[in-house]
Amino acid sequence: MAIAGSRSTLDYLRYTMAAVLGAAALCLVASTTRWPLVWDAQVQHYIQFLMSRGFAPYRQIGDMNMPGVYLIEGGAMHLFGGGDLAWRIYDFSLLGAICVAMIAVALPYDWLAGLFAGVMFALVHTSEGPTTSAQRDEAMTMLVLIGYAFLFAAVRRKKPWMMVLFGLCLGMASSIKPTVAPMGFVLLLMAWWTLRKRGEAAACWVWSGLAGAGIAGAIVFGFLFHYHAAGAFFAISRSITPYYASLHQLSLAKMWRLSLPRVALLMLPFALAVALAERQWRNWERWALLLGVVFGAISYFAQGKGYAYHRYALVAFLLLWMALELTLAMRREGWRKGVGIAGMALGALVMAPTYAHRVLLIHPVNQYTESLEGDLTRLGGERMQRQVQCFDVVYGCFNALYHLKLVQNTTSMGDLLYFSPVPSPVVDDARAQLWKQLSSNPPAVVVLSNEWFNEPNNFDKIKQWPQFAAWLNANYTMAVSREFEMEQHHAYRIYLRNGATLTGR
């Protein structure tokens, strides 16, 4: 009777945890549905807009994102639409897919582990605000986790055809962040070794996985060849991408401090305690999940910038691994059961509501973009086609152009290189290319943001390029100056070319 009572109490606790997680997930959706499109997402939206107007990525549009970003985010825009709400629905879809994949991975052990990891990842992600919505690393993490689900299902059910889907998912994830590719090959080797130990012919599984990866490669190269952009992409990958990667490298100590969210730090000791006490570590799937943790850590530290979204793969796999170890421990006897219950209760009953409350406190206002849209509309609106040039990165100038459906004077995306204080031939080349365009066809309107990559916000950033500063001061007059009392003091200035007449004004 004591055992039956104990089991009943444990079941009650588990369903309470699931209910709290479900409530937190509903709170997340309800409170963030109206979040605006901002930061990196608005830049990619504008790039997709330019592509719809006939411009080619890499070859004409200056951008260093991998082809998978264009394919995944472009597909999302075609599926859900290009508005702010559509982007929130896409973000919810990514989070939902991550949660379902985690449940599928954890199902033979404990569905609660997958539910907890999926919802907690969504809460951690959303608590970081709208700037991380549907980030590239989030899409990559979703594809990797779905790939894991297909890999485990293929081996569990002895269905080699599922390996095609595994290879496809990992291949597409590699087209967003190339660091995924080595992990995919290691997972293939782990599956091959596991099947060989069972006495099964493993070649079919391996070749199926490679075929899926080949399909992904064909999609990516087809995209590049369609836009005649393969050469330009590889040129950017050899020049601009390494230069950008070298900027703003944090110290290893700071990277460690930023590597994990609080929920992971609090639960990790509990998970390590029960995992180290486990004597049966022959299960290859648990080793594969640890590989995901290692991959996530390598991806995060290799990028070296400490951005919250760079740690998404690490956080997702660590949450899933910890939840799996703790839920399994809850079924054990003795101290491990107590540790498992305590760890899961801390995460589900304490940290999940804490993160949900943090999300409720976020009330983003897109003042920068809304104000700039109004100013550009007053200056001419639709009549400003090809006559306005943004010098900004992610604060919102491209968002304003996107909402107004204005094609920029040049197809330069962002001023990161032009005003960089770190000298490089890459910077010199970028300035020379833009100068050629500006001098031959100067825009009627210049929008200058005070955003200065890796430096305190300051309009004096233009002094890093004296030729441009002199040209702007000699040929343009500042007509508008706006400042917004936000966390980072965003501001922009609008300059009108002396004597210029906007078409139709």
Sequence and secondary structure as in RCSB ss.txt:
>XXXX:A:sequence
MAIAGSRSTLDYLRYTMAAVLGAAALCLVASTTRWPLVWDAQVQHYIQFLMSRGFAPYRQIGDMNMPGVYLIEGG
AMHLFGGGDLAWRIYDFSLLGAICVAMIAVALPYDWLAGLFAGVMFALVHTSEGPTTSAQRDEAMTMLVLIGYAF
LFAAVRRKKPWMMVLFGLCLGMASSIKPTVAPMGFVLLLMAWWTLRKRGEAAACWVWSGLAGAGIAGAIVFGFLF
HYHAAGAFFAISRSITPYYASLHQLSLAKMWRLSLPRVALLMLPFALAVALAERQWRNWERWALLLGVVFGAISY
FAQGKGYAYHRYALVAFLLLWMALELTLAMRREGWRKGVGIAGMALGALVMAPTYAHRVLLIHPVNQYTESLEGD
LTRLGGERMQRQVQCFDVVYGCFNALYHLKLVQNTTSMGDLLYFSPVPSPVVDDARAQLWKQLSSNPPAVVVLSN
EWFNEPNNFDKIKQWPQFAAWLNANYTMAVSREFEMEQHHAYRIYLRNGATLTGR
>XXXX:A:secstr
 HHHHHHHHHHHHHHHHHHHHHHHHHHHHHHHTT    THHHHHHHHHHHHHTT  BTTTBB    HHHHHHHHH
HHHHH SSHHHHHHHHHHHHHHHHHHHHHHHTTT HHHHHHHHHHHHHHHHTT GGGTT HHHHHHHHHHHHHHH
HHHHHHHT TTHHHHHHHHHHHHHTT TTHHHHHHHHHHHHHHHHHHTT   HHHHHHHHHHHHHHHHHHHHHHH
HTT HHHHHHHHHTHHHHHHHTT   HHHHHHHSS HHHHHHHHHHHHHHHH      HHHHHHHHHHHHHHHHH
HHH S  GGGGHHHHHHHHHHHHHHHHHHTTSSTHHHHHHHHHHHIIIIIIHHHHHHHHHT     HHHHHHHHH
HHHHTGGGGTT EEEE SSSSHHHHHHHHT   SS B  STTTT SS  HHHHHHHHHHHHHHHHS  SEEEEE 
  TTS   GGGGGGSHHHHHHHHHHEEEEEEEEE STT EEEEEEEETT   TT 
